[in-house]
Structure formats: C-alpha cells, structure tokens
Amino acid sequence: MLAERKKTALYARLSKDDLEDAVSNSIIHQKFMLEKYAEEHGYYNTQFYADDGYTGVNFNRPAFQEMMDDIRKGKIERVIVKDFSRFGRNYVDCGRYVDYEFATYNVQFISIGENFNSENGDRIMMGLFNLINELYAQDISRKQRAAIRAKGESGKHVTTRPIYGYRTDPQDKSHWIIDEDAAEVVRFIFTMYLSGHGFSEIADMLHDKKVLCPSAYRGKIRKGSSAQTDPYTWNGRTIADILSKQEYCGDTVNFRTERKSYKDKRVIFKPDSELVIHQNTQTAIVSRADYEAVQEKLSQKKKYVRNRERPILDGKVFCYDCKCKMYLMRKKQKDGIYNVYVCNNYRKKKNQTCSSHYIPEKTILQELKKLLYQILQEYENDKKTFLRKLRYLLRAKCSSELMAARSECEKVENRIREVSDYKKSAYADKLSKRITDEFFDSIMFSMDEETIQLKSKYEECQHVLCAAEEKIKGADLFCRRLNQFSLESLNEISETAVNSLVDRIEIREENELGKKSVLLDFYLVGIGKILS
C-alpha cells in the first residue's frame, strides 16, 4: 500500500499583544497570505493550523501541538508561516524546533516575511530574527508591567475579574459596583462568623439554603470539581478566603501576586508589606468595623492553631471506602478532651456519599501499639531471620508483577529484533529492485513508527520491573527503621514512631447480622500491609 501523500502545514498565530498590528497580523490575513504563497509555489495539499489569542513566548498552543503531532506521525513535509514572529518569540525554542524537531522528521520550514527556507536558508540570519522577536516580547512584557503598576498605584483595580460580591461597572471597567445577590451572601458569611459559627458550619448552612458556590454562580465550573456534581457545595477554604478579603470594606488591594519573568507562568504570593492598598474606592459590602473584628478573630484562631498540640496520627488516617482523609474531632468531656476520627466526606456531605467510620483515636493507638510491639519483639529475637522472612513475603507479593513485566519485556525485545530484521530485508529488496522506492519508504515509515512505540513500551516495562524490585528493598528500609526503637520506647506510641514506621492507616466498616464493626488496616513504611 502506498504511503499517504504528505501535506504542507500553513501555521498562523495571533496573541493579545499583537493589537497594534491587528489588521496585518489577523488570522484571516495570515491565512490569505499563506494560501496565496502555497498556490504560487505549487503546494496544493495544505492544512491550516491557527492559534488565536496565544502568546509566542512558549509553544504550549493547541493548534501548534496538533501540527507537531501530525509532523511526528509523518503527515507533514513542510511548514509555512507569515514571518518568524508568528512562529514564536522564544529564541532558544524557535531554533530547537527548526534545527532539531523539523530536521529529524525531514520537514521543510519556510518563513515568507524573511524569505527564509530551511533547505537553503541562512541559519545565522534565522537566529538573529528569532532573537529580535524574543527581545520584542521582552520589551512588550516590560511595558505591560509598567502600565499595570501605574494603574494599580493610581487606585484602580488591576485584576481581570471582580471578586465574588462585586461586578464590573459598565461605565468604567476598572471600577467595581455591588452585585446585590452575591453581596447578600457575603454579608451573611461575615454575620455568621461574628456570631460564633465556624468555616465548615457556614459552608453547610449555605449548602442547605441552596446558595450557588462562587464558581457555579459565575458559571465557570472547573471540570472534576465538587461544584460540577453539586453547585451548592461550599467549603471552609472558600469561606475563609471571603472573610480575609479587605476589598469587602470598600478598599482596593493590588499586587497580591506576581510572576518573576514573562516566560515563567508560576504565580508567587507577595508579603502584606508589598501590597498597594487604596481605601474607599468602591461601595463597601460590610462595614470596616465588622471587617476588622473578623480579622482580629481570624488572627486569634491562627495563634490557637499554632500553639495547639499536633495530633500523633496527623495525616496518616484515611477512610477505607472513599479514601478520603479522616477528620479529627475534639470532644470536651468532664474528664478532658476526647479525640475521635470520622470520615471527612461523611462530615461534609451529611451521609450522602459515605458512612461515618467513627473510631476513637485511643483505639487506633492501642491497636497500633500492639502491632508494632509484636513486630519489634519478633525482630529483636532474630534480626536476620526476620529480614529474610520479610524479603520472602515481599518477593512473593511482587512475583506475579515481576513475571508479567519480564515476560512483556522479552516480547517487546523480540519484536524490536524482528522489525530490525524486516527493515534490513526491505532495504535489500530495494537495492535489488524487487520493490519500488515509494513502497520502501512506506514500509520504513510504518516500521519506524512501530519501533518508536515498542521502545516506549519497553521503557514502561523496565519502569514496572524497577518499581517491583524497589518494593522488595522495602524490607531493608523497614528493618533499618526498627533499629531506632526498643520495646520500652513503644510503651507509649510517639509521633516519631508513627512517622518512622507507619505509612497510612485505613478505617473500614463492616456489617454482620445488622451489627456494625470498625476494622483497621495498617500500612507500614516500605512493606505495606504485609504484616498487619
């Protein structure tokens, strides 16, 4: 079968930074230029790719990545752009794509504006053009930052979207006006918190009242979020965030975050001392007195959390059924504080998705102490025998995984050899004229594709093998950790013992003859559940 005829890719890009040349750089204008050039040069089998609204500083653009996928699949033989700036404004990456990626797949690169053709073009001039485009992007970024800084210091909001409770003034996009429906919810949150209700309690109240959470209210629900299944789901973090916003008492707060470079998309939160605050720039939703009272209460809560003793099992206890972290509840009784764990999903959803899995912290610690004491006793009796036994158990546990991975590796290696032999045979057939050059090219393309897939699969198999072998080494790690403790040191379970020896604890519920019982699964560091 003949190989599919390769296409000429026509690539266009327009970003928000190109507004000064919006007409000449428009996607429509670029498409017209590219199609005209392709037709004049006899490139009729074309495919158009366009990224509208994407920066040229990086190559994380959907149409560009789609084009690269087609190049790697061998569908493209040529890429044409209006000029280098449409291709990208990153000096290093532009060179990497043209000199390495395109060359690897025998793809010709043409830039109309600079009259550049990779088959006979001047690489030094190409580098110079790319460097100029990067310097342009750097200059644009610097000017934008300066403009935003000036705007923010003048007292205008620099955020692109008002916070929950406000909306943009149609007469002035940098001014906020009250969104009364959402503002009513904000006032309710402040009132309830000052009345003594906690974050989660307020979130539950709003859920019961069927109040849309902020993301659902704005109509921008993130895929996979809890708001996607229940738009009335509020959480404690959202409540805490709303209570901390100074904007609700009528102020503008600018420059909470920054990016170090126009190339770096990571956001850095700035300290309070570097914020630019202008008072009374919009109508307040809550009084300044109420806002300050809430901040005082929040600061007291933070001091209490910092000074409170950290739970011994902190971050180790999980629900067996929903895998959610268990929540530690502190109950006051006459004889002191009584700690119990409940499923966090159950606590938040009120029995909709999981059961309570209620268990006292004391019970978990007693069972853990019993298990660790028994293990340490056996280890101290005969350390070598214990280590051999542990290695044997882990090897047995991983044996099926190891066998499957080794078998798969062997199959892949055999197939790689077969493909290599087949390519040599095809090359001999080509030299002896038994097959045409065109048919040989199609065979090579197919075989190269399969080789790439096989090598990727082989790497995956090797990764599985290494992971399984590392699991067996977990026996040595666990025994090294055991050496740190004596039987006397386990008379009372410490945070050190938990962090050194315990990976996680899962709590599960079982119903037998209508009677509910709670069971524990202990996963130990390096060896998992094997001894529990």
N, C-alpha and C positions, 0 to 999 in steps of 0.2 A: 504494500500500500504506500502511495506517495505521501511524503510529509506535507502537512498543511502549509499553504503559502503564507509567509510571514508578512506582518503589517508594518506600516510606518506610523509611529505614535506622534500625534500633534498635542503638545502639552501647553496649557495656559494656566496662569495664576494671577490672582488679584487679592491684595490684602487691604486692610483698613488704612494702612499707611500710604497707600497709593492714590489718595483722593485728589492730590494736586494735578495728577495726570489721568484723571478718571476716564476721560474720553479715549485718549490714545492707548491706555492700558486696559480698557474694559475687556471682559471676556469675549464679547461679541466681536470687537475689533481684532483681538488677537486671533480668534478663530478664522476670521476672514483672511487675515494676512497669512496664516499657516496653510490654509486650504489653497490659497492662490499660489503660494510658493511650491507646495507639493504638486499641484497640477502643472505648473510651468516646468517642473523638473521630472515629470513622468512618474511621480509616486502616487498611484491611484488607489492602492489598497490601504486606506488610512483608518485610524481610530483616534477619536478626540477624547482627551482627558482634561478636566478643568477643576481647579481648586479655587473657589470664590470665598474670600474672607479669611485666607490663611497666610500667616507670616512666612517670609522667605528665610528667616533666621535658622529654622530647623526643617527637617524633611518629614515630620510627623503629620502628613497631609493625606487624606483618604484617597484622592484620585492619583496622587504620586505613588503611593504604596500599591495601589491596584495596578498601575503601569509597571512597577518594579516586579510584581508577582507575575505579570504576563511576560516580562523580559526573562525572568528565571525559568519560566515554563517553555521558553524558546519561541514565543509567538511574535516577538518584535525584532525587527532588524535595523530600525532607525528611529531616532528621537529628534524632533524638530521643535525649537522654541523661538519666540519672537526675539528675545535677547537674553543674555546671561542673568539679568536681574529677575526675569520671570522664572528661571530655573531655580535660583536660590541666592541668598545673600550671606552665605556662610563659606568663607574662603576654603577652609580645610575640607568640609564635606562635599562641596562642589567638585573639587579636584579628585576626591576619593571616588565619587560616582563616575565621573568621566574617564579617569585614568585607570580605575580598577574594575568597578562593577560592570560598566558598559563594555570595556575591553575584554573582560572574562567571557561575556556572552556574545562577543563579536557584534556589538551594537554600535552603529554609526551615530555620532552626535553632531547636530547642526544648529548653530545659533545665527539667525538671519541678520539681526542688528549689527553684529560684529563681523559678519561674513566669515564665520568660523566653521570649519568642517574637520572633525577629529581624524579623518583619513589622510588629510594633508595639512592640517592646521598648525599654527604656531603655539606650542604649549606654554611658552613664556608669556605671550600676549593673553592667552586664556587665563593664566594665573593672575595677571595684572588686572584684567576685567573683574574677576571674582573678588580680588582684594578691594577694588574700588567699591563694588557693590556691598561688601561687608562693612567698609568704613561708612558708607551711606546709611546702612541700617543702624550702625552705632551712633551716628550723628542724629538720626531721627529719634532714637531712643532717648538720647541726652536732652534733646529739645522738648520731647513729650514730658519727661520727668520734670524739667524746669517749669513747664506750663502748668503741670498738675500741682507742683509745690507752690507756685504763685497763687493758684486758685484756692488751694487749701489754706494758705496763710491769710487769705483775704476774708475767710469766714464762710466760704461756700463748701458744700459737701462735695467730696471727690469720689465717693462710692458710686458705682453704676446703678445700684438699686437701693431704694429706701429700706430701712429695717421694718419689721412687722409692726403695724400700727400707724404707719405713715404711707403716703403715696406721693408721686412727683407732681408738683404744681404745673398744670398745663401751660401757664404763662411764663414759667421760669424753671427749666429742668434741673437746676442746681438747688432749688428750694423745695422743702417738703411741706406738705399740708396733711392734716389728720385724716386717716381712713377710719371713720367712726366705728364701723363694725369690729375691726381688729383692735382699735383703741380701747373699746369696752372690755375686751378680753384682757388686755394689758393691765387696765385698772383693777380688774377682778384678781389677777395674779398678785399684784402689789398688796391689795387689801387682805387677801387670804394669808399671804406670808407674814404681814404685820400682825395678823390675828393669831399667829402661832402654828399655822399649818406648814408641813414640810414640802419639799420639791415633789416627791412621788405622790404625796397625798393630793396636792393641787393638780398634778397631771391626771390622776384618777378622777377627780371632780370634773375636769374639762372633758374627759372621755365619756363620763356618764351623762354630761349635758349635751353630748353630740356636737362639740365645738371642733371645727376643722383645725388640724395642726397647721403651722405656718406654711410648710411645703405644699400641702393639699390646698390651702387657701389661695396660694399664688398659682396653683395649677401646674407646678413643676415638681412632680413626684419622681424621685430617683428610683430607677429600676432595682428591685431587690430589697428596697427599704420596707420597714414595717408599715409605713403610710400607704404603700401600694395595696396592701390587703385590707387595712383598716385606716381610712383617712382621719379618724378621730383619735388616733394613737399619739399621745403626748408622752414625753419622757422627762425625767428630772433634770437632765442636762439642758434641755430647751428652756425649762422654767428658770434655772439658774442663770442662763445666758441673758434672758429677758430682764431679770432682776438686776443684772450688773450694768445694763446699758444706760449711760449718762444722757444719751440723746432724748430719753423719755421725759426729762425735766426741762427740755427746750434748748439744749446745747448742741453744738456741732463738735464732733470728735473726729479728727483726721489723722491719717498716717499710723493706724494701728499695726499695719503690716508693710513689708517691703520685699523687693527682690533684689539680690545683690548685683545681678547682671541681666541685660536684655536677653542673654542666651539661657539663663538659669531660671526655670519656672517655679522653683521651690519658694514657698512663702515663709518669711521669718517674722515672728511677732516681736514688736518693739516694746521696750520697757515704758511704764507710765510716764517717766520723766521726759521722754522724747515725743509724747503726743502733743498735737496742736489743738487746743480747745478754745472755742468761742461761745460765750454764754448768750442765752436768749435769742437764738437765731430762727427758731420756729416755735409754734404754739406748743406748750407743754401738754403731755398726756397725764402725767402725775405731778403733784407739787414737789418743789425742791425739798421741802421738809420731809415728805414721805420717802423720796429717793434716798436722802441722807440717812434716814432712820433704817432703811433696808440695808444700806452699805455697812452701817455700824453692826447690824445683826449678822450680816454675812461674815464680817471680819471676826466676830466673836466665835462663829461656827468654825472658821478656819483654824483659829487658835485651839479650839477644843479638839478638832480632828488631829492637829499636830501633836498635842500633848497626850491624846488617848493612847493607851497601850495597844499595840498591833496584835491582832489575833494570831495564835500559834499556827493555825491551818490556813492562813491568809493566801488566797489564790490557788488552793490545792483541791477544794471540794467542788464536785460537779454532779449534776443530775444525770443519772444513767440513761434516762429515756430521751430527753430533749438536748442533752449535752451542754445545757446552759450552766453557768457558774451558780453555785448555791449562795443564797443570801444569809448573812449572819444577823439574826435578830437578838437584841439585848433586852431581856425582860427583867424588870425590877420585882423582886420578892422581898419578904421580910428578912430573909437570911442573906440577902445580897443580890448580885447580878446573875441572872440565869441565861446562858447563851444557847440558842438553838439555830439550826440551819434549815432553811426552806428553799424550794426551787424558786429561782428569781422569775422565771416565766409564769409560774403559778401566782406568785405575789402580784405581778404587774397585770396579768390578763384575767385574774379572778376566776380561775378554774376552767378557762376556755381551751387551753392548749395542753396543760399538764396537770399532774396532781402535786400535792404539797411536798412529798418526800421528807416530811418533818422528822428531824432527828436532833437530839441534844448534842452539843459539842463534846460534852463529857463522855458520852457513849462512844463517839468516834475515837477519842483519845485513849479510852480504856482498851478498845479493840486493837488499835494501832500499837499500843504498848505491849500487849500480849503477843502480837505477831512479831514485832522487832526483837523482843526478849527471846522468843523461841528460836528465831533465825540466828541471833548473835550467840546464843548458847551452843547451837549445833556447830557454828563456825569456829568458836573457841575450842571445842572438843577436838576437832581435827581439821585444820585450815586447808590442807592440801586435798583431802577427800571431798570437802565441801565445795572447793573451787572446781574440781573435776566433775562433780555431780552437776553443778550449775552450768558448766560448759556443755555437758552432755544434754541437759534439758533444753538449753537454748539451740543447740545444733539440731536436735530432734524437732523442735518447734519450727526451725527455719529450713528443714531438709527439703520439704516439697517445693518451697520457694526457690531454693538453690538449684534443685534438679531441673525445675521448669526453666529457670534463667539460663543454665548451662546448655540445656537442650536447644533452646531458642538461639543462643549464641552460635552453636555448632551449625544449625540450619542456615543461619544468615551467612556465616563464613563460607559454607559450601556453595551457596547461591552466588556469592561475590566471585568465587573462583570460576563458576560456570559462566557467568556473564563476561568475565575477563577472557575466558577461552573462546566464547562466542564472538567477541569483538575481534580477536586475532584471526579467527576463521573468516569473518566477514571482510577483514582487510585483505586477506589472501585472495578471496573471491573477487574483490575489486581489482587487485593487481593483475589477476588472470583474466579480467573482463567477463567473468561469469555473472556479475551484477553491475548495474549502472551506478555512476557516481551519485545520482539523485537517490536511488534506493539505498545505497550505502549510508548516505547522510541521514536518511530517515531511521535506519537501524541504529546508527551511532547515537542519534538524539534520544531514541527510546531506551537504549542501553544505559546512556549517561544518566537519564532521569531515574531509572531503576537503581543504579549504583548509588546515587545521592540518597535515595530513600533507604536502601539497605545499610549504608554507613550510619545513617541517623538511627535506624533500628538497632544496629549493633551497639552504638553508644548507649542507648536506653537499656539494653540487656546488661551491659557492663556496669551501668549505674545500679541496676537492681542487684547484681551479684555483689558489688562492693557494699551496698546497704545491708544485705543479708549477712555478709561477713563481719561488718561492723557491729551488728546486733549480737553476734557470738562473743565479741570482745567486751560486751557489756558485763559479762560475768566478772572479768578482772576489775573493771571500774567499780562495781558494787562491792567487791571484797576490799578494795583499797579504801572505800568509804567506811566500811565496817570497822577497819583497823583504828579509826578515830575514836571509837566508843568502847566502853566497858559495860558489863552487866549492871554495875552500880549506877552508871551515868543514865541508864534507862529507867531508873526507879520513878522518875518523873519525865514525861516527854517534853523536850525543849524545842524551841524554834530551830536551833542548829541541827538537831537530829532530823526534824521534818524536812528541812531544806536540803540536807545531805543525802537522805535515803529515800524520800518519797517524791514521786513524780506527780501523781494525781490520785484522788480518792473519788470513786463514783458511788452514789447512793441510789439504790433501786428499791422499788416497792413490789411486793408480791401479794396476791390474794389467794388464800387457800381456805375453802369452805366458808367463804364470807368473812374470814379474818385477815386483816391487813398486817403485813410484817415488812420491816425495813431491813435490807441487806447491804453490806458494804463490799466493794471491790477495791483492793489496794494495788496500785501500780507503782512498783519500786524503780528507782533510778537504774537505768542500764539493763534491767531484766524484765520489766513489765509486771504482769500479773502471775508470773510463773510459780511463785512461792506462796501466794496469798490464797 
